[in-house]
Amino acid sequence: MSPATGSGGTAQPDATPNERTAVILAGGHSTRFGDEDKAVAELAGTPMIRRVVDRLGPVVDEFIINCRDDQVPVIDDALTADAGDSDGAGEPPVSFAVDPVPDRGPMAGIMTGLRAARTEFSAVVACDMPFVDPELVSHLFDRAASEDADAAVPRLEDEWFQTTQAVYRTEPMGEACQRAVDRGDRRVVEPLFDLDYVVVETDEIRDYTDLETFENINTPEEFEAARDRLADSA
């Protein structure tokens, strides 16, 4: 895996419709996690963002990492270090979409990442979801495409949209994020209401995976629990 650095641009109109992008959100400051950037924290021997990329690699064609400019070198190292004897052949390419204005929240990060994508549909996944299930993400791509929707978004029994493990039509979602930013709305769910989206409810999610796929890690305690679980399953 050989990441290339770039600020990205707009989705290219001549992109192959069947190709898929994954935008990984890593630009937060991890304030509840401590001094370490949780994106590159070693979870059972593997940086957390590398776990997300490795899990999604079989179901996407490219990765775009959204982050702050100062994060690029350490995330690049996390994605390339200790890659073994592999020369990266056959692995999806990785590029960076750096936030032009940092610290505007995940919705602005989604907007930046989608602007760098060249495919019709893009999955958006947070870097702190190390148990993300590729089968569910692939199903979300299929749902969005088959229903000609602008988004396929999971919603759990608590009625909470899982906007950072969802699939969006790249250009409309990017534009909806821009409109929300322009009006000063930072809620990550807000752009959905400008889109034609389908909801993937809990029963449908369970046909593909369990709800562990949405588990995100915000604190040292959650990190330790995830590490213990991975050690037990090894």
Secondary structure, DSSP 4 states (H G I P E B T S, - for coil): ---B-----SPPTTS-TT-EEEEEE--S--TTT-SS-GGG-EETTEEHHHHHHHHHGGG-SEEEEEE-GGGHHHHHHHHHTT-TT---TTSPPEEEEE-SS-SS-HHHHHHHHHHT--SSEEEEEETT-TT--HHHHHHHHHHHHHTT-SEEEEE-TT--B-TTEEEEEHHHHHHHHHHHHHTT---TTGGGGGS-EEEEEHHHHHTT--GGGG----SHHHHHHHHHHHHHH-
